[in-house]
Amino acid sequence: MDPSALQSPELQNFLNQEKERAMINEMVGKLTSSCWDKCITGTPGSKFSSSEANCLTNCAQRYMEMSLTIVKRFQNMQ
């Protein structure tokens, strides 16, 4: 492989997109695990109870808001 190909803008763009996908997948996994453990206390049936659904919604919203707050703080530090 030509070493200059490693510096191509297309490759760098592809790598950045893959990093973003990996970060999103990791965040979704953490969100799912955290909110599931917090909100689903019994054996789940065919659908969530209204309290479980509300808890999952609120948990996911708080998780996303906190993640955005952290990202913004890191951006402001640079």
All heavy atoms as a GROMACS GRO file, in nm:
protein
  609
    1MET      N    1   0.084  -0.117   0.000
    1MET     CA    2   0.000   0.000   0.000
    1MET      C    3   0.089   0.124   0.000
    1MET      O    4   0.188   0.130   0.071
    1MET     CB    5  -0.092   0.001   0.122
    1MET     CG    6  -0.175   0.128   0.133
    1MET     SD    7  -0.275   0.137   0.281
    1MET     CE    8  -0.426   0.069   0.218
    2ASP      N    9   0.050   0.219  -0.078
    2ASP     CA   10   0.122   0.346  -0.087
    2ASP      C   11   0.103   0.424   0.043
    2ASP      O   12  -0.011   0.450   0.084
    2ASP     CB   13   0.067   0.424  -0.207
    2ASP     CG   14   0.134   0.558  -0.225
    2ASP    OD1   15   0.237   0.583  -0.160
    2ASP    OD2   16   0.082   0.638  -0.305
    3PRO      N   17   0.210   0.462   0.112
    3PRO     CA   18   0.198   0.535   0.239
    3PRO      C   19   0.121   0.667   0.226
    3PRO      O   20   0.055   0.710   0.320
    3PRO     CB   21   0.342   0.561   0.282
    3PRO     CG   22   0.424   0.461   0.209
    3PRO     CD   23   0.350   0.431   0.082
    4SER      N   24   0.128   0.729   0.111
    4SER     CA   25   0.055   0.855   0.094
    4SER      C   26  -0.097   0.833   0.095
    4SER      O   27  -0.173   0.924   0.124
    4SER     CB   28   0.097   0.926  -0.034
    4SER     OG   29   0.060   0.850  -0.147
    5ALA      N   30  -0.140   0.710   0.062
    5ALA     CA   31  -0.284   0.680   0.064
    5ALA      C   32  -0.340   0.688   0.205
    5ALA      O   33  -0.459   0.714   0.223
    5ALA     CB   34  -0.309   0.542   0.004
    6LEU      N   35  -0.257   0.668   0.305
    6LEU     CA   36  -0.302   0.676   0.444
    6LEU      C   37  -0.339   0.818   0.484
    6LEU      O   38  -0.409   0.838   0.582
    6LEU     CB   39  -0.195   0.620   0.539
    6LEU     CG   40  -0.161   0.473   0.521
    6LEU    CD1   41  -0.045   0.435   0.611
    6LEU    CD2   42  -0.282   0.387   0.548
    7GLN      N   43  -0.291   0.914   0.410
    7GLN     CA   44  -0.317   1.054   0.440
    7GLN      C   45  -0.426   1.114   0.352
    7GLN      O   46  -0.454   1.233   0.363
    7GLN     CB   47  -0.188   1.136   0.424
    7GLN     CG   48  -0.075   1.093   0.514
    7GLN     CD   49  -0.110   1.100   0.662
    7GLN    OE1   50  -0.177   1.193   0.706
    7GLN    NE2   51  -0.067   1.000   0.737
    8SER      N   52  -0.489   1.035   0.270
    8SER     CA   53  -0.589   1.088   0.178
    8SER      C   54  -0.710   1.142   0.256
    8SER      O   55  -0.750   1.085   0.358
    8SER     CB   56  -0.634   0.982   0.078
    8SER     OG   57  -0.718   0.888   0.142
    9PRO      N   58  -0.768   1.251   0.208
    9PRO     CA   59  -0.887   1.307   0.274
    9PRO      C   60  -1.004   1.209   0.280
    9PRO      O   61  -1.078   1.206   0.378
    9PRO     CB   62  -0.923   1.428   0.189
    9PRO     CG   63  -0.799   1.461   0.113
    9PRO     CD   64  -0.724   1.332   0.096
   10GLU      N   65  -1.017   1.127   0.176
   10GLU     CA   66  -1.127   1.031   0.175
   10GLU      C   67  -1.112   0.928   0.287
   10GLU      O   68  -1.208   0.895   0.355
   10GLU     CB   69  -1.135   0.959   0.040
   10GLU     CG   70  -1.172   1.046  -0.077
   10GLU     CD   71  -1.052   1.118  -0.138
   10GLU    OE1   72  -0.936   1.081  -0.108
   10GLU    OE2   73  -1.076   1.214  -0.214
   11LEU      N   74  -0.989   0.880   0.304
   11LEU     CA   75  -0.964   0.782   0.410
   11LEU      C   76  -0.984   0.846   0.547
   11LEU      O   77  -1.046   0.786   0.636
   11LEU     CB   78  -0.823   0.725   0.398
   11LEU     CG   79  -0.784   0.624   0.507
   11LEU    CD1   80  -0.879   0.504   0.504
   11LEU    CD2   81  -0.640   0.578   0.490
   12GLN      N   82  -0.935   0.967   0.565
   12GLN     CA   83  -0.952   1.035   0.693
   12GLN      C   84  -1.100   1.058   0.724
   12GLN      O   85  -1.145   1.040   0.837
   12GLN     CB   86  -0.875   1.168   0.693
   12GLN     CG   87  -0.724   1.151   0.688
   12GLN     CD   88  -0.671   1.067   0.802
   12GLN    OE1   89  -0.709   1.084   0.917
   12GLN    NE2   90  -0.581   0.974   0.770
   13ASN      N   91  -1.176   1.096   0.622
   13ASN     CA   92  -1.321   1.116   0.639
   13ASN      C   93  -1.388   0.985   0.678
   13ASN      O   94  -1.471   0.981   0.770
   13ASN     CB   95  -1.381   1.172   0.511
   13ASN     CG   96  -1.525   1.213   0.529
   13ASN    OD1   97  -1.566   1.257   0.635
   13ASN    ND2   98  -1.602   1.199   0.423
   14PHE      N   99  -1.352   0.877   0.609
   14PHE     CA  100  -1.408   0.745   0.641
   14PHE      C  101  -1.375   0.705   0.784
   14PHE      O  102  -1.462   0.658   0.858
   14PHE     CB  103  -1.354   0.641   0.542
   14PHE     CG  104  -1.394   0.501   0.577
   14PHE    CD1  105  -1.522   0.456   0.550
   14PHE    CD2  106  -1.304   0.415   0.638
   14PHE    CE1  107  -1.561   0.327   0.583
   14PHE    CE2  108  -1.341   0.285   0.672
   14PHE     CZ  109  -1.470   0.241   0.644
   15LEU      N  110  -1.250   0.724   0.826
   15LEU     CA  111  -1.209   0.688   0.962
   15LEU      C  112  -1.283   0.770   1.066
   15LEU      O  113  -1.325   0.717   1.169
   15LEU     CB  114  -1.058   0.703   0.978
   15LEU     CG  115  -0.973   0.604   0.899
   15LEU    CD1  116  -0.825   0.638   0.911
   15LEU    CD2  117  -0.999   0.461   0.944
   16ASN      N  118  -1.302   0.899   1.039
   16ASN     CA  119  -1.377   0.983   1.132
   16ASN      C  120  -1.522   0.938   1.143
   16ASN      O  121  -1.578   0.935   1.253
   16ASN     CB  122  -1.370   1.130   1.088
   16ASN     CG  123  -1.235   1.191   1.113
   16ASN    OD1  124  -1.159   1.144   1.199
   16ASN    ND2  125  -1.202   1.294   1.039
   17GLN      N  126  -1.582   0.901   1.032
   17GLN     CA  127  -1.720   0.851   1.035
   17GLN      C  128  -1.729   0.721   1.114
   17GLN      O  129  -1.824   0.702   1.191
   17GLN     CB  130  -1.773   0.832   0.894
   17GLN     CG  131  -1.800   0.960   0.820
   17GLN     CD  132  -1.844   0.936   0.676
   17GLN    OE1  133  -1.835   0.825   0.624
   17GLN    NE2  134  -1.891   1.042   0.611
   18GLU      N  135  -1.632   0.634   1.097
   18GLU     CA  136  -1.633   0.508   1.171
   18GLU      C  137  -1.613   0.530   1.320
   18GLU      O  138  -1.675   0.463   1.402
   18GLU     CB  139  -1.526   0.413   1.116
   18GLU     CG  140  -1.559   0.357   0.979
   18GLU     CD  141  -1.689   0.280   0.976
   18GLU    OE1  142  -1.708   0.190   1.061
   18GLU    OE2  143  -1.774   0.310   0.890
   19LYS      N  144  -1.529   0.625   1.357
   19LYS     CA  145  -1.511   0.659   1.498
   19LYS      C  146  -1.640   0.711   1.558
   19LYS      O  147  -1.677   0.674   1.670
   19LYS     CB  148  -1.401   0.764   1.515
   19LYS     CG  149  -1.262   0.712   1.497
   19LYS     CD  150  -1.160   0.825   1.515
   19LYS     CE  151  -1.021   0.782   1.478
   19LYS     NZ  152  -0.925   0.893   1.487
   20GLU      N  153  -1.710   0.798   1.482
   20GLU     CA  154  -1.838   0.850   1.531
   20GLU      C  155  -1.940   0.738   1.548
   20GLU      O  156  -2.013   0.735   1.646
   20GLU     CB  157  -1.891   0.957   1.435
   20GLU     CG  158  -1.813   1.086   1.441
   20GLU     CD  159  -1.861   1.189   1.340
   20GLU    OE1  160  -1.969   1.169   1.279
   20GLU    OE2  161  -1.790   1.289   1.321
   21ARG      N  162  -1.946   0.647   1.453
   21ARG     CA  163  -2.038   0.533   1.464
   21ARG      C  164  -2.007   0.449   1.587
   21ARG      O  165  -2.097   0.406   1.658
   21ARG     CB  166  -2.030   0.445   1.339
   21ARG     CG  167  -2.119   0.488   1.230
   21ARG     CD  168  -2.132   0.382   1.122
   21ARG     NE  169  -2.169   0.451   1.001
   21ARG     CZ  170  -2.103   0.450   0.888
   21ARG    NH1  171  -1.995   0.376   0.876
   21ARG    NH2  172  -2.143   0.518   0.786
   22ALA      N  173  -1.879   0.424   1.610
   22ALA     CA  174  -1.840   0.345   1.727
   22ALA      C  175  -1.878   0.415   1.856
   22ALA      O  176  -1.927   0.352   1.950
   22ALA     CB  177  -1.690   0.318   1.722
   23MET      N  178  -1.860   0.547   1.860
   23MET     CA  179  -1.897   0.623   1.981
   23MET      C  180  -2.048   0.619   2.003
   23MET      O  181  -2.093   0.603   2.117
   23MET     CB  182  -1.848   0.768   1.969
   23MET     CG  183  -1.698   0.782   1.985
   23MET     SD  184  -1.634   0.949   1.951
   23MET     CE  185  -1.743   1.053   2.041
   24ILE      N  186  -2.123   0.632   1.896
   24ILE     CA  187  -2.270   0.628   1.908
   24ILE      C  188  -2.315   0.490   1.954
   24ILE      O  189  -2.400   0.478   2.043
   24ILE     CB  190  -2.337   0.668   1.775
   24ILE    CG1  191  -2.316   0.817   1.750
   24ILE    CG2  192  -2.485   0.632   1.775
   24ILE    CD1  193  -2.355   0.863   1.612
   25ASN      N  194  -2.257   0.386   1.896
   25ASN     CA  195  -2.294   0.250   1.937
   25ASN      C  196  -2.260   0.226   2.084
   25ASN      O  197  -2.337   0.163   2.157
   25ASN     CB  198  -2.223   0.146   1.850
   25ASN     CG  199  -2.285   0.135   1.713
   25ASN    OD1  200  -2.400   0.170   1.692
   25ASN    ND2  201  -2.208   0.087   1.618
   26GLU      N  202  -2.145   0.276   2.128
   26GLU     CA  203  -2.108   0.262   2.268
   26GLU      C  204  -2.204   0.337   2.358
   26GLU      O  205  -2.248   0.286   2.462
   26GLU     CB  206  -1.965   0.313   2.289
   26GLU     CG  207  -1.917   0.298   2.432
   26GLU     CD  208  -1.776   0.351   2.451
   26GLU    OE1  209  -1.711   0.394   2.354
   26GLU    OE2  210  -1.732   0.350   2.567
   27MET      N  211  -2.243   0.458   2.318
   27MET     CA  212  -2.335   0.538   2.399
   27MET      C  213  -2.472   0.470   2.407
   27MET      O  214  -2.532   0.464   2.514
   27MET     CB  215  -2.349   0.678   2.341
   27MET     CG  216  -2.432   0.769   2.430
   27MET     SD  217  -2.424   0.944   2.391
   27MET     CE  218  -2.478   0.949   2.224
   28VAL      N  219  -2.520   0.418   2.295
   28VAL     CA  220  -2.649   0.348   2.295
   28VAL      C  221  -2.643   0.226   2.385
   28VAL      O  222  -2.736   0.198   2.461
   28VAL     CB  223  -2.692   0.312   2.151
   28VAL    CG1  224  -2.809   0.215   2.152
   28VAL    CG2  225  -2.727   0.438   2.074
   29GLY      N  226  -2.534   0.153   2.380
   29GLY     CA  227  -2.518   0.036   2.466
   29GLY      C  228  -2.519   0.072   2.613
   29GLY      O  229  -2.585   0.007   2.695
   30LYS      N  230  -2.448   0.178   2.649
   30LYS     CA  231  -2.445   0.222   2.789
   30LYS      C  232  -2.582   0.273   2.833
   30LYS      O  233  -2.627   0.244   2.943
   30LYS     CB  234  -2.340   0.332   2.808
   30LYS     CG  235  -2.199   0.280   2.803
   30LYS     CD  236  -2.099   0.394   2.821
   30LYS     CE  237  -1.957   0.343   2.816
   30LYS     NZ  238  -1.860   0.452   2.831
   31LEU      N  239  -2.646   0.350   2.745
   31LEU     CA  240  -2.780   0.402   2.776
   31LEU      C  241  -2.877   0.287   2.798
   31LEU      O  242  -2.951   0.285   2.897
   31LEU     CB  243  -2.828   0.491   2.662
   31LEU     CG  244  -2.964   0.554   2.676
   31LEU    CD1  245  -2.964   0.690   2.607
   31LEU    CD2  246  -3.073   0.469   2.620
   32THR      N  247  -2.875   0.191   2.709
   32THR     CA  248  -2.966   0.077   2.719
   32THR      C  249  -2.943   0.000   2.848
   32THR      O  250  -3.038  -0.031   2.922
   32THR     CB  251  -2.948  -0.016   2.598
   32THR    OG1  252  -2.974   0.058   2.478
   32THR    CG2  253  -3.042  -0.134   2.605
   33SER      N  254  -2.819  -0.028   2.878
   33SER     CA  255  -2.787  -0.104   2.998
   33SER      C  256  -2.826  -0.028   3.124
   33SER      O  257  -2.891  -0.083   3.214
   33SER     CB  258  -2.638  -0.136   3.000
   33SER     OG  259  -2.603  -0.202   3.118
   34SER      N  260  -2.789   0.099   3.129
   34SER     CA  261  -2.816   0.180   3.247
   34SER      C  262  -2.967   0.196   3.270
   34SER      O  263  -3.016   0.176   3.381
   34SER     CB  264  -2.750   0.317   3.230
   34SER     OG  265  -2.785   0.403   3.335
   35CYS      N  266  -3.038   0.235   3.166
   35CYS     CA  267  -3.182   0.259   3.181
   35CYS      C  268  -3.258   0.128   3.204
   35CYS      O  269  -3.355   0.126   3.280
   35CYS     CB  270  -3.236   0.334   3.060
   35CYS     SG  271  -3.174   0.504   3.048
   36TRP      N  272  -3.216   0.021   3.141
   36TRP     CA  273  -3.282  -0.108   3.161
   36TRP      C  274  -3.270  -0.149   3.307
   36TRP      O  275  -3.368  -0.187   3.370
   36TRP     CB  276  -3.221  -0.214   3.070
   36TRP     CG  277  -3.290  -0.347   3.080
   36TRP    CD1  278  -3.264  -0.448   3.167
   36TRP    CD2  279  -3.400  -0.392   3.001
   36TRP    NE1  280  -3.347  -0.553   3.146
   36TRP    CE2  281  -3.433  -0.521   3.045
   36TRP    CE3  282  -3.473  -0.335   2.897
   36TRP    CZ2  283  -3.536  -0.594   2.988
   36TRP    CZ3  284  -3.575  -0.408   2.840
   36TRP    CH2  285  -3.606  -0.536   2.885
   37ASP      N  286  -3.147  -0.142   3.361
   37ASP     CA  287  -3.125  -0.182   3.500
   37ASP      C  288  -3.205  -0.097   3.597
   37ASP      O  289  -3.253  -0.145   3.698
   37ASP     CB  290  -2.976  -0.175   3.535
   37ASP     CG  291  -2.894  -0.280   3.463
   37ASP    OD1  292  -2.952  -0.376   3.410
   37ASP    OD2  293  -2.771  -0.263   3.460
   38LYS      N  294  -3.221   0.030   3.564
   38LYS     CA  295  -3.292   0.121   3.653
   38LYS      C  296  -3.444   0.105   3.643
   38LYS      O  297  -3.513   0.112   3.745
   38LYS     CB  298  -3.255   0.266   3.620
   38LYS     CG  299  -3.326   0.367   3.704
   38LYS     CD  300  -3.288   0.509   3.670
   38LYS     CE  301  -3.368   0.600   3.761
   38LYS     NZ  302  -3.335   0.738   3.745
   39CYS      N  303  -3.495   0.085   3.524
   39CYS     CA  304  -3.640   0.094   3.501
   39CYS      C  305  -3.713  -0.040   3.496
   39CYS      O  306  -3.832  -0.046   3.524
   39CYS     CB  307  -3.667   0.169   3.371
   39CYS     SG  308  -3.606   0.339   3.372
   40ILE      N  309  -3.647  -0.146   3.458
   40ILE     CA  310  -3.713  -0.276   3.444
   40ILE      C  311  -3.677  -0.359   3.566
   40ILE      O  312  -3.568  -0.415   3.575
   40ILE     CB  313  -3.671  -0.348   3.314
   40ILE    CG1  314  -3.683  -0.255   3.193
   40ILE    CG2  315  -3.751  -0.475   3.295
   40ILE    CD1  316  -3.822  -0.199   3.169
   41THR      N  317  -3.770  -0.363   3.659
   41THR     CA  318  -3.741  -0.428   3.787
   41THR      C  319  -3.786  -0.573   3.792
   41THR      O  320  -3.737  -0.650   3.873
   41THR     CB  321  -3.807  -0.349   3.902
   41THR    OG1  322  -3.948  -0.340   3.876
   41THR    CG2  323  -3.748  -0.210   3.912
   42GLY      N  324  -3.880  -0.610   3.709
   42GLY     CA  325  -3.928  -0.748   3.709
   42GLY      C  326  -3.896  -0.815   3.577
   42GLY      O  327  -3.817  -0.766   3.496
   43THR      N  328  -3.958  -0.927   3.555
   43THR     CA  329  -3.941  -0.997   3.428
   43THR      C  330  -4.029  -0.928   3.324
   43THR      O  331  -4.150  -0.914   3.345
   43THR     CB  332  -3.984  -1.144   3.442
   43THR    OG1  333  -3.908  -1.204   3.547
   43THR    CG2  334  -3.963  -1.220   3.313
   44PRO      N  335  -3.969  -0.881   3.214
   44PRO     CA  336  -4.050  -0.810   3.115
   44PRO      C  337  -4.148  -0.902   3.045
   44PRO      O  338  -4.117  -1.018   3.019
   44PRO     CB  339  -3.946  -0.755   3.016
   44PRO     CG  340  -3.825  -0.837   3.037
   44PRO     CD  341  -3.830  -0.890   3.178
   45GLY      N  342  -4.265  -0.847   3.018
   45GLY     CA  343  -4.365  -0.922   2.943
   45GLY      C  344  -4.357  -0.888   2.796
   45GLY      O  345  -4.252  -0.850   2.745
   46SER      N  346  -4.470  -0.895   2.728
   46SER     CA  347  -4.472  -0.866   2.585
   46SER      C  348  -4.464  -0.716   2.558
   46SER      O  349  -4.434  -0.675   2.447
   46SER     CB  350  -4.597  -0.925   2.520
   46SER     OG  351  -4.712  -0.868   2.580
   47LYS      N  352  -4.496  -0.634   2.660
   47LYS     CA  353  -4.480  -0.490   2.645
   47LYS      C  354  -4.450  -0.429   2.781
   47LYS      O  355  -4.474  -0.491   2.886
   47LYS     CB  356  -4.603  -0.426   2.581
   47LYS     CG  357  -4.729  -0.433   2.663
   47LYS     CD  358  -4.843  -0.364   2.589
   47LYS     CE  359  -4.962  -0.347   2.683
   47LYS     NZ  360  -5.066  -0.265   2.621
   48PHE      N  361  -4.395  -0.308   2.780
   48PHE     CA  362  -4.361  -0.241   2.905
   48PHE      C  363  -4.486  -0.185   2.971
   48PHE      O  364  -4.581  -0.144   2.904
   48PHE     CB  365  -4.264  -0.125   2.879
   48PHE     CG  366  -4.132  -0.168   2.823
   48PHE    CD1  367  -4.085  -0.113   2.705
   48PHE    CD2  368  -4.053  -0.260   2.888
   48PHE    CE1  369  -3.963  -0.151   2.653
   48PHE    CE2  370  -3.930  -0.299   2.838
   48PHE     CZ  371  -3.886  -0.244   2.719
   49SER      N  372  -4.485  -0.182   3.104
   49SER     CA  373  -4.593  -0.114   3.176
   49SER      C  374  -4.577   0.036   3.152
   49SER      O  375  -4.472   0.083   3.107
   49SER     CB  376  -4.584  -0.145   3.325
   49SER     OG  377  -4.469  -0.083   3.383
   50SER      N  378  -4.679   0.113   3.184
   50SER     CA  379  -4.671   0.258   3.162
   50SER      C  380  -4.562   0.319   3.248
   50SER      O  381  -4.492   0.410   3.204
   50SER     CB  382  -4.806   0.325   3.188
   50SER     OG  383  -4.846   0.306   3.323
   51SER      N  384  -4.544   0.270   3.370
   51SER     CA  385  -4.439   0.326   3.456
   51SER      C  386  -4.300   0.291   3.402
   51SER      O  387  -4.208   0.374   3.407
   51SER     CB  388  -4.455   0.279   3.601
   51SER     OG  389  -4.442   0.139   3.610
   52GLU      N  390  -4.284   0.170   3.348
   52GLU     CA  391  -4.157   0.132   3.288
   52GLU      C  392  -4.129   0.217   3.164
   52GLU      O  393  -4.017   0.265   3.145
   52GLU     CB  394  -4.156  -0.016   3.250
   52GLU     CG  395  -4.152  -0.110   3.369
   52GLU     CD  396  -4.172  -0.255   3.330
   52GLU    OE1  397  -4.238  -0.283   3.227
   52GLU    OE2  398  -4.120  -0.342   3.404
   53ALA      N  399  -4.230   0.236   3.080
   53ALA     CA  400  -4.214   0.316   2.958
   53ALA      C  401  -4.177   0.460   2.994
   53ALA      O  402  -4.088   0.519   2.932
   53ALA     CB  403  -4.341   0.312   2.874
   54ASN      N  404  -4.245   0.517   3.094
   54ASN     CA  405  -4.214   0.654   3.136
   54ASN      C  406  -4.073   0.662   3.192
   54ASN      O  407  -3.999   0.756   3.164
   54ASN     CB  408  -4.315   0.703   3.240
   54ASN     CG  409  -4.449   0.733   3.180
   54ASN    OD1  410  -4.461   0.762   3.062
   54ASN    ND2  411  -4.553   0.726   3.261
   55CYS      N  412  -4.035   0.566   3.272
   55CYS     CA  413  -3.902   0.563   3.330
   55CYS      C  414  -3.797   0.553   3.220
   55CYS      O  415  -3.697   0.627   3.222
   55CYS     CB  416  -3.889   0.446   3.427
   55CYS     SG  417  -3.727   0.432   3.506
   56LEU      N  418  -3.816   0.465   3.124
   56LEU     CA  419  -3.721   0.450   3.014
   56LEU      C  420  -3.708   0.578   2.932
   56LEU      O  421  -3.597   0.620   2.897
   56LEU     CB  422  -3.761   0.334   2.923
   56LEU     CG  423  -3.741   0.194   2.981
   56LEU    CD1  424  -3.812   0.090   2.894
   56LEU    CD2  425  -3.594   0.161   2.996
   57THR      N  426  -3.820   0.642   2.905
   57THR     CA  427  -3.819   0.769   2.830
   57THR      C  428  -3.742   0.875   2.906
   57THR      O  429  -3.654   0.942   2.851
   57THR     CB  430  -3.963   0.816   2.803
   57THR    OG1  431  -4.029   0.717   2.723
   57THR    CG2  432  -3.964   0.949   2.730
   58ASN      N  433  -3.775   0.893   3.034
   58ASN     CA  434  -3.708   0.995   3.115
   58ASN      C  435  -3.559   0.964   3.131
   58ASN      O  436  -3.475   1.055   3.123
   58ASN     CB  437  -3.774   1.006   3.252
   58ASN     CG  438  -3.913   1.064   3.246
   58ASN    OD1  439  -3.946   1.138   3.154
   58ASN    ND2  440  -3.996   1.030   3.342
   59CYS      N  441  -3.526   0.840   3.153
   59CYS     CA  442  -3.387   0.800   3.170
   59CYS      C  443  -3.308   0.830   3.042
   59CYS      O  444  -3.198   0.886   3.048
   59CYS     CB  445  -3.380   0.652   3.205
   59CYS     SG  446  -3.212   0.590   3.231
   60ALA      N  447  -3.362   0.792   2.928
   60ALA     CA  448  -3.293   0.816   2.801
   60ALA      C  449  -3.275   0.965   2.775
   60ALA      O  450  -3.168   1.009   2.731
   60ALA     CB  451  -3.370   0.751   2.686
   61GLN      N  452  -3.377   1.044   2.805
   61GLN     CA  453  -3.366   1.189   2.786
   61GLN      C  454  -3.258   1.249   2.876
   61GLN      O  455  -3.176   1.329   2.830
   61GLN     CB  456  -3.500   1.258   2.812
   61GLN     CG  457  -3.601   1.236   2.702
   61GLN     CD  458  -3.737   1.295   2.734
   61GLN    OE1  459  -3.770   1.324   2.849
   61GLN    NE2  460  -3.818   1.312   2.631
   62ARG      N  461  -3.257   1.209   3.001
   62ARG     CA  462  -3.154   1.260   3.093
   62ARG      C  463  -3.015   1.217   3.049
   62ARG      O  464  -2.919   1.295   3.056
   62ARG     CB  465  -3.182   1.212   3.236
   62ARG     CG  466  -3.293   1.288   3.304
   62ARG     CD  467  -3.297   1.260   3.454
   62ARG     NE  468  -3.300   1.119   3.486
   62ARG     CZ  469  -3.409   1.045   3.501
   62ARG    NH1  470  -3.527   1.101   3.488
   62ARG    NH2  471  -3.402   0.919   3.532
   63TYR      N  472  -3.001   1.094   3.005
   63TYR     CA  473  -2.872   1.042   2.960
   63TYR      C  474  -2.821   1.123   2.840
   63TYR      O  475  -2.705   1.164   2.836
   63TYR     CB  476  -2.885   0.895   2.924
   63TYR     CG  477  -2.753   0.827   2.898
   63TYR    CD1  478  -2.686   0.760   2.999
   63TYR    CD2  479  -2.696   0.829   2.772
   63TYR    CE1  480  -2.564   0.697   2.976
   63TYR    CE2  481  -2.574   0.766   2.748
   63TYR     CZ  482  -2.510   0.700   2.850
   63TYR     OH  483  -2.390   0.640   2.826
   64MET      N  484  -2.910   1.148   2.744
   64MET     CA  485  -2.871   1.224   2.625
   64MET      C  486  -2.837   1.368   2.660
   64MET      O  487  -2.739   1.424   2.610
   64MET     CB  488  -2.983   1.219   2.520
   64MET     CG  489  -3.007   1.081   2.464
   64MET     SD  490  -2.862   1.007   2.388
   64MET     CE  491  -2.843   1.111   2.246
   65GLU      N  492  -2.916   1.430   2.747
   65GLU     CA  493  -2.889   1.567   2.788
   65GLU      C  494  -2.754   1.576   2.859
   65GLU      O  495  -2.676   1.669   2.834
   65GLU     CB  496  -3.000   1.619   2.880
   65GLU     CG  497  -3.130   1.645   2.808
   65GLU     CD  498  -3.247   1.671   2.902
   65GLU    OE1  499  -3.228   1.668   3.026
   65GLU    OE2  500  -3.358   1.693   2.850
   66MET      N  501  -2.726   1.481   2.946
   66MET     CA  502  -2.598   1.482   3.017
   66MET      C  503  -2.482   1.459   2.921
   66MET      O  504  -2.378   1.524   2.932
   66MET     CB  505  -2.598   1.376   3.128
   66MET     CG  506  -2.476   1.381   3.214
   66MET     SD  507  -2.441   1.541   3.290
   66MET     CE  508  -2.583   1.561   3.394
   67SER      N  509  -2.499   1.369   2.826
   67SER     CA  510  -2.394   1.344   2.727
   67SER      C  511  -2.364   1.470   2.646
   67SER      O  512  -2.249   1.505   2.622
   67SER     CB  513  -2.434   1.231   2.634
   67SER     OG  514  -2.444   1.110   2.705
   68LEU      N  515  -2.469   1.542   2.604
   68LEU     CA  516  -2.449   1.666   2.529
   68LEU      C  517  -2.382   1.772   2.614
   68LEU      O  518  -2.295   1.846   2.566
   68LEU     CB  519  -2.583   1.718   2.477
   68LEU     CG  520  -2.645   1.637   2.364
   68LEU    CD1  521  -2.785   1.688   2.332
   68LEU    CD2  522  -2.557   1.642   2.240
   69THR      N  523  -2.419   1.780   2.742
   69THR     CA  524  -2.356   1.877   2.833
   69THR      C  525  -2.207   1.848   2.846
   69THR      O  526  -2.124   1.940   2.841
   69THR     CB  527  -2.424   1.872   2.971
   69THR    OG1  528  -2.562   1.906   2.956
   69THR    CG2  529  -2.358   1.968   3.068
   70ILE      N  530  -2.172   1.722   2.861
   70ILE     CA  531  -2.031   1.684   2.874
   70ILE      C  532  -1.955   1.718   2.746
   70ILE      O  533  -1.845   1.774   2.752
   70ILE     CB  534  -2.019   1.534   2.909
   70ILE    CG1  535  -2.071   1.511   3.051
   70ILE    CG2  536  -1.876   1.486   2.894
   70ILE    CD1  537  -2.088   1.365   3.088
   71VAL      N  538  -2.012   1.687   2.630
   71VAL     CA  539  -1.946   1.717   2.503
   71VAL      C  540  -1.924   1.867   2.490
   71VAL      O  541  -1.816   1.912   2.449
   71VAL     CB  542  -2.029   1.662   2.384
   71VAL    CG1  543  -1.980   1.719   2.252
   71VAL    CG2  544  -2.023   1.511   2.382
   72LYS      N  545  -2.025   1.946   2.524
   72LYS     CA  546  -2.012   2.093   2.513
   72LYS      C  547  -1.903   2.145   2.606
   72LYS      O  548  -1.827   2.235   2.569
   72LYS     CB  549  -2.145   2.160   2.544
   72LYS     CG  550  -2.246   2.144   2.434
   72LYS     CD  551  -2.378   2.209   2.469
   72LYS     CE  552  -2.481   2.186   2.361
   72LYS     NZ  553  -2.612   2.242   2.395
   73ARG      N  554  -1.893   2.091   2.725
   73ARG     CA  555  -1.789   2.135   2.818
   73ARG      C  556  -1.651   2.102   2.766
   73ARG      O  557  -1.559   2.182   2.777
   73ARG     CB  558  -1.810   2.074   2.956
   73ARG     CG  559  -1.923   2.140   3.030
   73ARG     CD  560  -1.921   2.108   3.175
   73ARG     NE  561  -2.035   2.172   3.238
   73ARG     CZ  562  -2.072   2.152   3.361
   73ARG    NH1  563  -2.004   2.067   3.437
   73ARG    NH2  564  -2.175   2.213   3.412
   74PHE      N  565  -1.635   1.983   2.708
   74PHE     CA  566  -1.506   1.947   2.650
   74PHE      C  567  -1.472   2.039   2.533
   74PHE      O  568  -1.358   2.077   2.514
   74PHE     CB  569  -1.502   1.801   2.606
   74PHE     CG  570  -1.473   1.706   2.718
   74PHE    CD1  571  -1.560   1.603   2.749
   74PHE    CD2  572  -1.357   1.718   2.793
   74PHE    CE1  573  -1.532   1.514   2.852
   74PHE    CE2  574  -1.328   1.630   2.896
   74PHE     CZ  575  -1.416   1.528   2.926
   75GLN      N  576  -1.572   2.073   2.453
   75GLN     CA  577  -1.549   2.162   2.339
   75GLN      C  578  -1.507   2.301   2.387
   75GLN      O  579  -1.421   2.365   2.326
   75GLN     CB  580  -1.674   2.173   2.251
   75GLN     CG  581  -1.700   2.048   2.170
   75GLN     CD  582  -1.830   2.055   2.093
   75GLN    OE1  583  -1.918   2.134   2.122
   75GLN    NE2  584  -1.844   1.967   1.994
   76ASN      N  585  -1.566   2.348   2.496
   76ASN     CA  586  -1.531   2.479   2.550
   76ASN      C  587  -1.391   2.481   2.611
   76ASN      O  588  -1.329   2.586   2.618
   76ASN     CB  589  -1.633   2.524   2.655
   76ASN     CG  590  -1.767   2.559   2.593
   76ASN    OD1  591  -1.775   2.594   2.477
   76ASN    ND2  592  -1.872   2.548   2.672
   77MET      N  593  -1.342   2.366   2.654
   77MET     CA  594  -1.209   2.359   2.712
   77MET      C  595  -1.099   2.368   2.608
   77MET      O  596  -0.985   2.400   2.639
   77MET     CB  597  -1.194   2.227   2.792
   77MET     CG  598  -1.281   2.221   2.915
   77MET     SD  599  -1.280   2.059   2.992
   77MET     CE  600  -1.118   2.055   3.062
   78GLN      N  601  -1.132   2.338   2.484
   78GLN     CA  602  -1.030   2.337   2.378
   78GLN      C  603  -1.003   2.475   2.327
   78GLN      O  604  -1.066   2.567   2.330
   78GLN     CB  605  -1.073   2.247   2.262
   78GLN     CG  606  -1.082   2.104   2.305
   78GLN     CD  607  -1.129   2.013   2.192
   78GLN    OE1  608  -1.166   2.056   2.085
   78GLN    NE2  609  -1.129   1.883   2.218
   0.00000   0.00000   0.00000
